[in-house]
Amino acid sequence: MKTISSKLIIGLCAASLLLSTTSCSKFLDEEPRGIFTPGDFKTPNGINNSIVGMYAHLRYIYGQAYFYNACLTGTDEVTYGQSADENFQAMDFSGVANLTAVNSRADVAWGAALPNINMASGIIENAPAVGTSPAIIAEAHFFRAFDYFLLVQTFGGVPLDLGGGELKYSTSVERKSKRNTVSEVYTKAIFPDLLTAISDLPDVPRLKGAVSKTVARLYLAKAYLTYAWWLENPKNIPTYPETSRTDPNGKSSAWYFQQAYDLAVEAIENPGTYGLQPTFYDVNVGTNDRNNEILLFADHTEDSELYNGGSLTYGSGGAPDNFAGWMMTWNYTSLTSSKTTGWSTADLVNSVQREAVQALGRPWTRMAPTINVVTETFADKTNDSRYDGTFTAVYRGNWNRANVTNATLYNANNMPVKPGDAILTFLDEEPQTPINYDNKTYKSSVGAGVLAGRPDYVISPEGISRRVYPGLWKLGPYRTDNGNGLGQPNASSTRPFNIAKFSELYFIAAEAAVKGAAVKGGKTARELVNVIRGRAGVWRWDNNGNVAKEANHRAEMTTATPAQITVNYILAERSREYYGEGYRWYDLVRTQTWSDIAKTYRIAGSNVGDHNATTFTRSIQPLHYLRPIPQGQLDAMDMSAEDKAAYQNPGYN
């Protein structure tokens, strides 16, 4: 990786922003660019291309699986899977590998955000002279704040001067650097830029997927909330560079909590074109991508490799591909059934083939949900639709799509199954009759068990392991070009990777209210949370039953909400709503609850047939609340070894 202020935007690929296949403007018709020079900011077309590039840079962070790992592994949501390498194991803090400046994949954010910040500064400084409207320039203000907010949450204080002066565009190859404090990054960069964005952005985005006032309000409210926690510092977590936890403008944490509440409520009350989908399923089903609940996404498409940013037939395993969904997909293709009741080797068939559909996709087995997620986070699977709308818990036969002509195969208990029938089911709860995991006659090939009278293999929650676990349906692929076959399951996902949702405004306001913000009538913490919980009780589809389901458990869901809402309850609700989307590490770090909530977890081992759950303990220290500055950054800087050591976050030297 090059230094933080390299001459030509450090190789950022500015592939054109694909906001939809039917609504393109002049901005989207510009030629994709791989390199920007200072002269590009002197023409309208250059500014337009640069704006498009700011959206394109999202693909280098969101959907990039190694950064995705850094956001989730080591939290209560996720541990490392059977095929994990050191990049994943080190993030778990359970003693398998130590996190260092070399193996920390938070480097993805550092490498993509800082060049984009410099490009944003180039737009802000030069766009007025070529007649660009304030509304378009406001998009650059938004993205500069967006990237700085991501960096400050991840690394602590980061440099505001990239070589040309604070918040100035740099054309020099700057090989020295000074990190600003956390408070300076917020008060000099993030807050002013987002306030400008709110002032100048339109209520209605100029294109689907472009930012608007509502998007900027969400990020400013979240930044106020996060900074308020930083000022309060209830667990005495260290900051770096070291500085007092005082606001340069003399405001208190209480003031910022109130601002977060007020701004989130304002956005809820003035939604523009945004709103909540009628069901949780509707938010995440591939047929409804880019719906009005999604405020920001890193876009992809199956219509064009150029505008997708990558191959439509084979995923590279690197940015700008959207391949995050592979990580929590286990190798379900090892499941076997038999053509006859004899179960000879020649009769065995892989009855669940790799397919480009949302329930399946390409397996990598790098990350796995903990048992605690299934038994505790998603304890209510009857009223609450979010477990069903998050996980693939039933794996169904699709051998017919692989040109296997047998209309019937034999599965568990030598019982017949047809295409579309369940081959393996992860049970919602422990069965009254113990599962027989030691069956020798009908081999599942993945070590699953059987229950009398069932043709599907089964695994109970207590049997979830690093090798076999419910898959992440939410991020699975969706394509319209599969035909009657398996489609392109080895390609990266052509779906957008969702970054921000309208629903989060309710959680931000509720969290601020719990922290003492004065509330408006009808918008207490409990009332705000119940809007989301009530929606979660509405079903229109039973995902794992694969049938329509018209059910309304809104009353049961809202009645079960505690009278007194706590931060931990909001965090649990956030996990149910956003499980596996990359929020969790930042949520736990913001609230300083990471070491409490994620200290232990349960899961079985990596071997075939291992269903013996073990409790693992993580060693999460206060210093780990900041990720290490990437080693590549330190190696590239022209500084003494002593200065480099001082630049690094403490504990990672």
MARLUMRO-504409 format. One record per residue (C-alpha): residue in one letter; x, y, z. Coordinates in steps of 0.05 Angstrom, whole numbers, plus 32768, in hexadecimal, padded with zeros to 4 digits. Each point is the difference from the previous one (the first is absolute). Example, Ala and Ser with C-alpha at 12.3 -4.5 7.8 and 13.67 -1.06 7.14 Angstrom:
% MARLUMRO-504409
A80F67FA6809C S801B80457FF3 
***
This chain:
% MARLUMRO-504409
M800080008000 K801880467FF1 T8002803B802F I7FC380258017 S800880387FCE S80197FE47FBF K800180297FC0 L7FC97FDF7FD8 I7FCB7FEB8033 I80267FC0800F G7FE37FD57FC8 L7FB780098011 C7FD67FE07FC8 A7FC7802F7FEF A7FD27FD07FDC S7FBE80217FEF L7FCB80008035 L7FC77FD17FEF L7FC3801A8024 S7FCD7FDC7FD6 T7FFC7FE27FBB T7FCA802F7FE9 S800E8044801E C8042801B7FE9 S801680487FFB K803B80237FE0 F80277FF2803F L7FF87FB67FF5 D801180017FB7 E80488017800B E80377FCF7FEE P801A7FD7803A R804480198017 G80397FDD8024 I802C803D800F F7FF180498011 T8030803A7FF7 P7FFB8046801B G7FE980187FBC D7FC27FD58004 F7FE4802F8035 K8003803B7FD0 T7FC97FEA7FD0 P7FB67FEF800A N800B7FBA7FE5 G803A7FF5802E I7FD68015803C N7FC87FD47FE9 N802F7FC47FF9 S801C800F8045 I7FBA8000801F V7FF27FBD7FE0 G80427FE7801A M7FEB80118047 Y7FC67FD17FFC A802B7FCB7FDE H803280018039 L7FCB7FE2802D R800B7FBD7FDC Y80477FFE801A I7FE77FFF8047 Y7FB97FE48002 G7FF97FB97FE5 Q804C7FF98007 A80017FC0802A Y803E800E8028 F7FE780428019 Y7FBD7FDE800C N80257FCE802C A801F803A8027 C7FBA801B800E L7FE47FBF801C T80317FCA8014 G800E8004804B T7FBC801C8011 D7FC67FDA801F E7FE57FF77FB9 V803A7FDC7FDE T803D7FD4800C Y80307FE27FCE G7FEA7FC57FD5 Q80207FBE7FEF S8027801A7FC3 A801680428021 D804880177FF8 E80268030802D N7FDA803D7FE4 F7FC17FE58021 Q801D7FDC803C A8026803D8018 M7FBF80298002 D7FE17FCD8031 F802D800F803C S7FF67FB98019 G80497FED8001 V800A7FE17FBB A8025803C7FE3 N801380468017 L7FE7803E7FDD T803A80287FE3 A800C803B7FD1 V800E7FCC7FCA N7FC47FD18005 S7FCA80328014 R7FD280087FC5 A7FE680438018 D803780177FD0 V7FCB7FFC7FCA A7FDD803D801C W804180278007 G80167FF07FB9 A7FBD80137FE0 A7FE8803A802A L803D802F8001 P800780057FB4 N7FB6800E7FFB I800680368035 N803580227FD6 M7FD47FFB7FC2 A7FC6801E8027 S802D803B8013 G801380087FB7 I7FB680047FED I7FEF80308038 E803880307FEE N7FF97FFF7FB5 A7FB77FF17FEF P7FE48047800C A802E801C7FCB V7FE47FD37FCA G7FB8800F8011 T7FEE7FC18027 S7FC28009802A P80058003804D A7FD37FC28002 I80347FD77FDA I803A801C8028 A7FDA7FED803F E80087FB77FEB A804B80098006 H7FF7801F8045 F7FD67FC48013 F80347FCD7FE9 R803A80248021 A7FDB7FFE8041 F7FE97FB87FF3 D80477FE87FF7 Y801C8027803B F7FC97FE4802C L80117FB97FEB L804A800C800E V7FF980228043 Q7FD37FC9801A T80327FCC7FE9 F8044801E800F G7FF6803B802E G801D80437FEA V801680037FB7 P802280367FD6 L7FD8803B7FE7 D803D80197FD9 L800F7FD17FC6 G8038802B7FE6 G7FDE80407FE9 G7FE8801B8044 E7FC57FEC802B L7FC57FEA7FD5 K802580177FC2 Y800A7FDA7FC0 S80487FE67FFA T80277FF57FBF S80417FEF8023 V801B7FBC8014 E7FFF800C804B R802B7FCF8026 K7FF7801F8045 S7FC080048027 K7FE280198041 R7FC27FE3801F N7FCC8030801A T7FD97FF0803F V7FBC7FE08000 S7FDE80408015 E802380277FC9 V7FE97FCF7FCB Y7FB880058016 T7FFC804B800C K802C80177FC5 A7FEC7FCE7FCB I7FC57FD2800D F7FCE80308020 P800C803C7FD2 D7FFE7FD67FC0 L7FC07FDD8014 L7FDF80418014 T8011801C7FBB A7FE57FC07FE0 I7FBE80068026 S7FFB80497FEB D800E7FF67FB6 L7FEA7FBA7FEE P7FBA7FF77FE3 D7FC67FE08026 V7FF87FD07FC6 P80417FE07FE6 R801180137FB8 L80057FB57FF0 K7FEE7FC18024 G803B7FF2802E A801B80478001 V800480238044 S7FCB80308019 K7FF08028803F T7FE47FC28022 V80407FD97FF4 A802A8039801B R7FD38008803C L80087FB68011 Y804C80057FFE L800380408027 A7FD17FE48035 K802B7FC18005 A8040802A8003 Y7FE3802B8038 L7FEB7FC08025 T80457FE07FF8 Y8025803F8014 A7FD38008803D W80147FBA8017 W804980127FF3 L7FFA803E802C E7FDD7FDA8037 N80317FC57FFE P7FDC7FD78035 K80327FC68000 N803F802B7FFC I80147FE57FBD P804180217FE9 T8001802E7FC3 Y8038800F7FD0 P802180307FF3 E7FF8800E804A T7FD4803B8010 S7FCF80168035 R7FB87FEB7FF6 T7FE880477FF9 D7FDD80207FC5 P8025803A7FDF N7FBE80257FFB G7FF07FF7804A K7FC57FD17FF5 S7FF07FC6802E S7FF17FB87FEE A7FB8800E8015 W7FFC80377FCC Y80177FD17FCA F7FD17FC98015 Q7FC780327FFB Q801880167FBB A80017FB77FEA Y7FB97FF68017 D7FE580407FE2 L80217FF47FBC A7FEA7FB77FFC V7FB880138011 E800280387FCD A80157FCE7FCB I7FC97FD08015 E7FCC80387FFC N801A801A7FBD P80117FC07FDA G7FFD801A7FBA T7FFC7FC47FD2 Y80187FCF8037 G7FD97FD68031 L7FF97FBB801F Q7FEF7FC37FD7 P7FC17FDB8017 T80267FC28016 F80477FEE8013 Y80017FCE7FC8 D7FF180377FCE V803D80278017 N80317FC97FEF V7FE37FD57FC9 G802880057FBF T7FC3800E7FD5 N7FF580408027 D8047801C8000 R8009804C8002 N7FBD80098024 N7FEE80418023 E801B7FE88043 I80477FFE7FE6 L802280448007 L80447FEE7FE4 F801D7FC47FDC A803E7FEA7FDA D7FE07FEE7FBE H800B7FC67FD0 T7FDA7FE47FC5 E7FF97FC07FD7 D7FF480287FC0 S804880177FF2 E80457FEB8018 L801780477FF5 Y7FCC801E802E N80017FC58030 G8049800D800D G80127FB67FF6 S7FF47FBF7FDB L7FBA7FE67FFC T80177FB77FFD Y80397FF98033 G800F8027803F S80478017800B G7FFE7FFE804C G801580498002 A7FE380467FF9 P7FD9801D7FDE D7FDA7FBD8000 N7FC77FF88031 F80167FBE801F A7FF1800A8049 G7FC57FCF7FFD W80307FC67FF1 M802180058044 M7FC67FE5802A T7FEB7FCD7FCD W80157FBA8015 N800E7FC77FD0 Y7FB97FE67FF8 T80157FE07FBE S801D7FC68027 L7FBA7FE88010 T7FF17FBD7FDE S7FC27FD67FF3 S7FFB7FBD7FDB K7FE17FEC7FBE T7FEB7FBE8020 T7FF27FE48045 G80427FDB7FFC W802D803D800B S803B7FE67FD8 T803680327FF1 A7FEA80007FB7 D7FB980138014 L8013803F8028 V7FEB80437FE6 N800F80468019 S7FB88011800A V800A804B8011 Q8029801D7FC8 R802380438000 E7FCE80317FE3 A7FFB804B7FF6 V7FC18009802B Q7FF880268040 A7FFC7FC2802D L80417FE37FE5 G803A80217FDB R804B7FF48002 P801A7FE08040 W804180178022 T7FF37FED804A R802C8038801B M7FCE801A8033 A7FCA7FDF8029 P7FC78017802D T80077FED8049 I7FCE7FD18021 N7FED803B802D V7FE580257FC3 V7FCF7FC97FF1 T7FEB7FF18047 E800280458020 T800180397FCD F7FCA7FDF7FD6 A7FDE7FDA8039 D7FBA80127FE7 K7FF87FDE7FBC T7FB47FFC8004 N7FEB80498004 D803F80227FE7 S800C7FF77FB5 R804880178003 Y80217FBC800B D7FDB7FE47FC5 G8011803E7FD7 T80497FFD8011 F80177FB87FFC T7FFB7FC57FD1 A7FEB7FC98031 V7FE67FCE7FCD Y80297FE67FC6 R7FD47FE67FC7 G80107FD07FC8 N8011801E7FBD W80247FC77FDD N7FD080057FC6 R801F80427FED A80437FDC7FF9 N7FE37FD07FCC V7FF87FC68031 T7FC27FE07FE3 N7FEA7FD7803C A7FBB801A8015 T800A7FE28046 L803D7FF6802D Y80057FDF8043 N80168028803C A7FFD7FFA804C N7FDF7FC0801A N80037FE77FB8 M7FC380297FF1 P7FF2801E7FBB V800980497FF0 K7FF180287FC1 P801D80427FE6 G7FEB8038802E D7FFA7FD3803D A802A800C803E I80427FDA7FFF L801C801F8040 T7FDC80298035 F801E80298038 L7FCB7FF98036 D7FE5803D8024 E80097FDF8044 E80187FC08021 P7FD27FC67FF0 Q7FE07FD78038 T801D7FC17FE1 P804C80057FFC I801D80037FBA N80267FC37FE9 Y8041801D7FE5 D80217FBB7FFD N7FD67FE17FC9 K802C7FD57FD3 T7FCF7FEA7FCA Y7FE880417FE1 K803C802F7FFC S7FF4804A7FF9 S804A800B7FF3 V7FFF803E802D G7FF67FDB8041 A7FB780138009 G7FD07FD58027 V7FBC7FDF7FF8 L7FBE80008024 A7FCE7FC77FF8 G7FCD800B7FC9 R8024803B7FDF P801E7FFC7FBB D802C803D800D Y80417FFF8027 V7FFE802C803D I802E8029802C S7FE88021803F P80178044801A E802F7FDE8031 G801F7FDB7FC6 I8014803D7FD8 S804B7FFE7FF1 R803680267FDC R7FF47FD17FC5 V7FB37FFD7FFC Y7FD180388013 P7FC480277FE6 G801680297FC4 L7FF6804A7FF8 W7FC480057FD1 K7FFE804B8007 L803F800B7FD6 G7FF67FC67FD0 P8003800C7FB4 Y7FC580117FD5 R80017FFE7FB4 T7FCD7FFE7FCA D802B7FDC7FCC N80037FBA801F G7FCE7FE27FD0 N7FF27FB78012 G80477FF38018 L802C8013803A G801280447FE4 Q8043801F8012 P800C7FEB8049 N804B800D7FFC A7FF780497FEE S800080368034 S7FBC801B8013 T7FE180307FCE R7FD2801A8037 P800E80448021 F80217FFC8044 N7FD38028802F I80258032802B A7FCA802A8023 K7FB67FF6800D F7FC8802F8014 S7FEF7FD2803A E804180138023 L7FE48045800F Y7FD07FE08032 F80397FDD8024 I802C803F8001 A7FC88029801F A7FEF7FC98031 E80497FF88017 A8007804B8009 A7FBF80018028 V801B7FC9802E K803E802B800A G7FD580398019 A7FE880287FC4 A7FBD8023800A V7FCC7FDD7FD5 K7FC480157FD8 G7FBA7FE6800B G7FF77FBC7FDF K804B7FF67FF8 T801B7FE48040 A80367FCB7FFB R7FCC7FC98009 E7FD1801D7FCC L803880087FCD V801A7FBA800A N7FB97FE57FFC V7FF8801D7FBA I80377FD07FE9 R7FEB7FC6802C G7FB880077FE9 R80157FFC7FB8 A802A7FC28010 G7FC17FDD8017 V7FE080057FBB W800B7FC57FD2 R7FEE7FF87FB6 W80307FC77FF1 D801C7FC58027 N804680007FE2 N80187FBE801B G7FBC7FDF7FF7 N8000801A7FB9 V7FB780128003 A7FD5803F8004 K7FF080138048 E7FCE80368012 A800A800C804A N7FFE803D802C H80237FFA8044 R8008804B8008 A7FDA80008042 E80297FC7801D M804180217FEC T7FF08045801C T7FE17FE58040 A803F7FD8800E T802C803F7FFC P801880138046 A7FE2803D8020 Q8046801A800F I802E7FFF7FC3 T804A7FF9800D V803D80097FD2 N800B7FB48001 Y7FB87FF57FEA I800980307FC6 L80417FDC7FED A7FDB7FBD8000 E7FCA801E7FD3 R8034801D7FD2 S801F7FBB7FFA R7FBD7FE17FEE E7FF480367FCC Y804580067FE2 Y80207FBC800E G80397FF27FD0 E7FFF80447FDE G8040801A801E Y7FE5802D8037 R80117FD7803E W804980118011 Y7FF1804A7FF9 D7FC27FFB802B L80257FDD8038 V803C802E7FFC R7FD4803E8000 T7FDB7FEB803E Q80407FE38020 T7FDD7FBD800B W802A7FD47FD3 S80287FDE8037 D7FC07FF38029 I7FD17FE87FC9 A80317FD97FD6 K802E7FE48036 T7FE87FB87FF8 Y7FDC7FD97FCB R7FEE7FB87FF1 I800B7FD57FC2 A80157FB97FED G80417FF07FDC S80177FFB7FB8 N80007FB57FF5 V7FCA7FDB7FDB G7FCD7FE78032 D8018802C803A H7FC180198023 N801E80088045 A7FF780498011 T803A80218025 T800380438023 F8038802E7FE7 T801A803C8025 R801B803D7FDD S8036802E801B I7FE780457FEC Q802A8037801E P7FF2804B8001 L8036800B7FCB H7FDA7FD47FD0 Y7FC880347FFA L802D801F7FCB R80197FD97FC4 P804B80057FEF I801880317FCC P80127FD47FC4 Q80497FEA7FFD G800280127FB6 Q7FF180488013 L803880038033 D80327FDF7FD0 A7FF280347FCB M800A803E802B D804380258003 M80048003804B S802E7FE68035 A7FF17FBD8022 E7FEF8027803F D7FCF802D7FDB K7FE07FC47FDF A7FF87FDE8043 A7FDE803F801B Y7FD380027FC3 Q7FE67FB9800E N7FC87FF48031 P801B7FE88043 G80077FB6800A Y800B7FEF7FB7 N804A80127FFB 
***
